[in-house]
Amino acid sequence: MKSSWLLKLGFFGASLLLVAFGFGLGTAFSPASQVTAQDTTAVLTEIEQIYADLYASVSPSVVSIEVEERGVGENEFYPFSGGSGFIYDTDGHIITNFHVVQGGDRIAVNFFDGTIVEAELIGGDVDADLAVLKVNLPEDQLQPVAFGDPDTLVIGQTALAIGSPFGENWTLTAGIISALDRTIDGLGDYQIGAVIQTDAAINPGNSGGPLFNIHGEMLGVNSQIISDRRANSGVGFAVPSDLVQRVAQDLIEKGTVDYAYLGINGEEVNLSWIENYNLPNDLRGLVITGTTNGGPAEDGGLLNLTNNAIDIVTAINGEPVYSLGTLIGYLASETFPGDQITLTVWRDGQLIDVDVVLGSRR
């Protein structure tokens, strides 16, 4: 990526690819003491009132996370990293990015009402860069987020982020959904698909925090930005909420996530493919450039340019495939190892269906 940085947004810690700019964790700040939305109805415009009401409604579901590393003494700890998160359920589970808490020795979770408690790391998933924490608090102090449906998202709709950029807790930023079905790198060997792109200001410390729609529904987990300034440039990425829920449940129930595996390499149809293989210039899909030896795709009979043959995936189980991000996202959120899927493939000038039994990434 020329002259730009793909940054994971944890705050502090050289391992998180960003240097903290002199801002400290745990800054004395009590958002609950601010003027409430109800006190401002006489002076706000209609859209301002919507934002203010939303902030008052969902902020209790958002948390600030401080991660510390152990010093020499038994009770000696030092700031390691920090970020954001949100309440997943009334059992005390908290969701954040794995890169925020990875490698830390003690995790403190700060709540909107001023409560601060230590959290236990239940599990982390490098492929989706997500982690589940657990705190011991009564149900009446835990307000879980409401999840939105990423399949209903429209480019141009309002997107709002709440988090702790540069350690400034419970900061609200607003923008729009800029694009859908993006692909970003996870922390391991696999990419994250169906990612949401937004121009709502996302900065170091927003990592793990929620992206909301105008109704206060959680759309995704803010995870990375592209920037040549190592700060917000209007290109931020959020892991979609359906994948977040799938990963969270697996980590809570099993402590690990077992993803389905197809075993292909591919790239989107472009002008070179159209010209070299005499394809229709309105054909959209994913050109299979390679298959794993003995993998599910090869076993299912998919072609990989052998003898100048070409297969182009245009749909999975009837859902259109426009990009690698679409396919990766569907496989991660909607399928499991052992499932049989039907791929619609352009081959020799016609569309055919190919059934494939999925394997496991492990």
Rosetta blueprint (number, residue, H / E / L):
1 M L
2 K L
3 S L
4 S L
5 W E
6 L E
7 L E
8 K E
9 L L
10 G L
11 F E
12 F L
13 G L
14 A H
15 S H
16 L H
17 L L
18 L L
19 V L
20 A L
21 F L
22 G L
23 F L
24 G L
25 L L
26 G L
27 T L
28 A L
29 F L
30 S L
31 P H
32 A H
33 S H
34 Q L
35 V L
36 T L
37 A H
38 Q H
39 D H
40 T H
41 T L
42 A L
43 V L
44 L L
45 T L
46 E H
47 I H
48 E H
49 Q H
50 I H
51 Y H
52 A H
53 D H
54 L H
55 Y H
56 A H
57 S H
58 V H
59 S H
60 P H
61 S H
62 V E
63 V E
64 S E
65 I E
66 E E
67 V E
68 E E
69 E E
70 R E
71 G L
72 V L
73 G L
74 E L
75 N L
76 E L
77 F E
78 Y E
79 P E
80 F E
81 S E
82 G E
83 G E
84 S E
85 G E
86 F E
87 I E
88 Y L
89 D L
90 T L
91 D L
92 G L
93 H E
94 I E
95 I E
96 T E
97 N L
98 F H
99 H H
100 V H
101 V H
102 Q L
103 G L
104 G L
105 D L
106 R E
107 I E
108 A E
109 V E
110 N E
111 F L
112 F L
113 D L
114 G L
115 T L
116 I E
117 V E
118 E E
119 A E
120 E E
121 L E
122 I E
123 G E
124 G E
125 D E
126 V L
127 D L
128 A L
129 D L
130 L E
131 A E
132 V E
133 L E
134 K E
135 V L
136 N L
137 L L
138 P L
139 E H
140 D H
141 Q H
142 L L
143 Q L
144 P L
145 V L
146 A E
147 F E
148 G L
149 D L
150 P H
151 D H
152 T H
153 L L
154 V L
155 I L
156 G L
157 Q L
158 T E
159 A E
160 L E
161 A E
162 I E
163 G E
164 S L
165 P H
166 F H
167 G H
168 E L
169 N L
170 W L
171 T E
172 L E
173 T E
174 A E
175 G E
176 I E
177 I E
178 S E
179 A E
180 L E
181 D E
182 R E
183 T E
184 I E
185 D E
186 G L
187 L L
188 G L
189 D L
190 Y L
191 Q E
192 I E
193 G E
194 A E
195 V E
196 I E
197 Q E
198 T E
199 D L
200 A L
201 A L
202 I L
203 N L
204 P L
205 G L
206 N L
207 S L
208 G L
209 G L
210 P E
211 L E
212 F E
213 N L
214 I L
215 H L
216 G L
217 E E
218 M E
219 L E
220 G E
221 V E
222 N E
223 S E
224 Q E
225 I E
226 I E
227 S E
228 D L
229 R L
230 R L
231 A L
232 N L
233 S L
234 G L
235 V L
236 G E
237 F E
238 A E
239 V E
240 P E
241 S H
242 D H
243 L H
244 V H
245 Q H
246 R H
247 V H
248 A H
249 Q H
250 D H
251 L H
252 I H
253 E H
254 K H
255 G L
256 T L
257 V L
258 D L
259 Y L
260 A E
261 Y E
262 L L
263 G L
264 I E
265 N E
266 G E
267 E E
268 E E
269 V L
270 N L
271 L H
272 S H
273 W H
274 I H
275 E H
276 N H
277 Y L
278 N L
279 L L
280 P L
281 N L
282 D L
283 L L
284 R L
285 G L
286 L E
287 V E
288 I E
289 T E
290 G E
291 T E
292 T L
293 N L
294 G L
295 G L
296 P H
297 A H
298 E H
299 D H
300 G L
301 G L
302 L L
303 L L
304 N L
305 L L
306 T H
307 N H
308 N H
309 A L
310 I L
311 D L
312 I E
313 V E
314 T E
315 A E
316 I E
317 N L
318 G L
319 E E
320 P E
321 V L
322 Y L
323 S L
324 L H
325 G H
326 T H
327 L H
328 I H
329 G H
330 Y H
331 L H
332 A H
333 S H
334 E H
335 T L
336 F L
337 P L
338 G L
339 D L
340 Q E
341 I E
342 T E
343 L E
344 T E
345 V E
346 W E
347 R E
348 D L
349 G L
350 Q E
351 L E
352 I E
353 D E
354 V E
355 D E
356 V E
357 V E
358 L L
359 G E
360 S E
361 R L
362 R L
